[in-house]
Amino acid sequence: MKRAVHTIVALLCGVVLLSSCATGTDAVATGGTFDFVSPGGETRIFYDPPADRGTLGTLTGEDLMNEGQTISLDDFEGEVVVVNVWGAWCAPCRNEADDLEEVYQSTKDLGVAFLGINVRDNHRDKAQDFVVDQQVGYPSIYDPSMRSLLALGRNYPTSVVPTTVVLDREHRVAAVYLTELLASDLQPVVERLAAEPRQEQ
């Protein structure tokens, strides 16, 4: 069955705001093949089979903790990548931080990487304090203007924070969560993707 091309973003955001923080406006991406679709306003969306998954556009930006250095999705070639959009101002982001770190620590030896995107924190030191206080071990792109979110796909609701996008080893979008996560939500999905057979080159 073909997926619908359009989604009612306003309705989706209304549902998600019950458990998430809202920021910004929706953006349209270029450079990737991923079209965000949320059937029925779902907040946990899975894209299968693997051949049907779309790719993100170019995702790169300044490293939050290392001013002047750049970090990119391309730095994680061949790895499953969990991309988490967060802000130090966002209470659900704080709530899920230890769960994300738990999954990161328990799956990194399986070829899984995590990449944060820090948004709407105009004071870099506050975002850095969040990383230190929450003992986050993986890197984040510093993106107060939210420009890097343009890579996350056509129709992607950038107004919803936190969000988490899980990419397979070919960096195709396998899952999107538009809500705060527990380790028990995320870990089985990450482990399944890590176990998927590699695509022949």
N, C-alpha and C positions, 0 to 999 in steps of 0.2 A: 504494500500500500504506500502510495506516494505521500510524503509529508506535506503539509500545508506550507505555502511560502510565506504567509503573513501571520503575525501574532499580534494580539491586542496588548501592546506594552503597558498601556495605562492600567488595564485590569490586572495584569501580572504584577506590576509594581504595587498595586493596592493590596494584593494578597501577601506579597513578600514583606511589605513594610510592617506587618504585624510582628515579624521577628527580626527585622533588619533595619539598618540605618539608610537614609536616602541622601543622595548628593547628586549635583550636576544634572545634565540632560543626556538623552540618549544620543549615541554616536553611530556613524556608519563607517565601516572599515574598507580599506582597499588592500589588495596584495595577497589575500588568502582566499580559500574556497569555502570556508565555513559560513553557513547561514544559520543563525540561531532560530530555533523553533521550540516553543513550549506548548505542547498539546494540552488544551484545557487549563492553561495557567499553572502547570506543574512547576514546582520549585526544585525538583530533582529529576534531571533529564539525562537519558542514556542514549548514545548513538551507536547502534549495531545493525548489521555486521560491520567489521572493520573496513571493508571496501567502501562503505557508504559514508565514512567519516570525512569531514572537511578539515583543511589545514588553516592555521592562523596566518595572519599577515606578519610582517617583520615586527618582532617584539624586542625592543632594546631601550636602554636608558641608563642614567647615572646610578651607580651603586650607592645606596643610601648610606652605608657605613664607611665608604671610601670615596670621599669627594674627589671628583676629577677622573675617576675610573668608570668605565662603561661595563655593563653586564647585559647579556643577550640570551635569548632562548637558544640561539645557535651554539652557545657554550656547552649545551647539554645534549649534544648529538648522540643518538642511539639510546637515550635514557627515557623512561617514563618521567613526565614532568607534571607536578602539581602546581598550578599557578593560583595564588591566593591574593585577592584584592582586599586591602585592609586600610584602616586609618586609626591613628592613636586616639582619635576623638570618638570612636565607634565602640559602644559597650559590647555588642555581640562579637566584635573582633577580639576584644580582650578575653571574652569568655571562651572562645574556641582556640586561642593561641596555644595552650598547653596540649590540647588534643592534636592539633596539627604537628606540633613538635614531637609528640609521642609517635605518630605515624612516620614522620620523617626519620627519626632515630631507628625505628624498627624495620624500615624498608630500604634504607639507603644502600645497604650491601646487596640488594637485589637489582641494583641499577635504576633506582628511583631518585629523582632530584626534586627539590621544592624551590620555587621562585616566588617571592612576594612582590606585589606592586603596591607601594604606599601612596595613597591619594589624599588630596585635600588637606595635607598637613603643611601649611605655609612656613611653620617653624621647624626646620630640619632637626633641631636638637630634641624636640618633643617626640618625634618619630624614632630617633635613635634611642631615647630613654625607654620607649616602649620595647624595643628589641632587647635591650639590656635587662630591663625589669622582668620581661616574660621569658628570658633565656632562650630566645629564638636563635637556632643554630644555622639557619639557611639564609641566603642573601635576599635582598629586596631591591627593586628599582625604586628610586625616589622620583615620584611623579605628581607633584602638587597640582598641576594643571590638568591631570588625567589624560594627557595626549597619548600616552602609550596604550591606553585602552582601545584606541582606534584599531589595534591589531586583533581584537578579540572577536571579530566577525560581524557580518551584516545583521542588523536588528538586535545586536547584543545590548541588553539593558544596563548601561553603565551607571544608571542612577541607583543601583542596588549594591550596597556594601554591608557586610562582606559577601563576596562571591568566590567560588572556587571552580576552576576549570582543570580537568584531568586529561592529559595528553598521552597517547600511546607512544611507543618507541619511534614511530615515524612522525611524531608531533602532530597527529591528527586528533581532533576533539572527540573523546570517548564519553565524557560525562561533564555535566554542568550542575553545580549546586548554587541556588540563589537563596541561601539560608545559612545560618550558623551550623557548624558541623561538630559531631562527636567523633572520636577516634573509631568507634564501632561502625559509624556510617562510612567512613572513608577507607579504612584499611583493607577490607575485603575487595573493594574495587581496584585499589592500587595493586594489590597482590595478584589479582586476576590479570590485569594488564601487563604486569611484569612477567607473567608466565606465558603470555601469548607468543606464538612462534614469530620470529623475525621475518619481515617481508624480504623476498629475494630481490637482490639488486641487479 
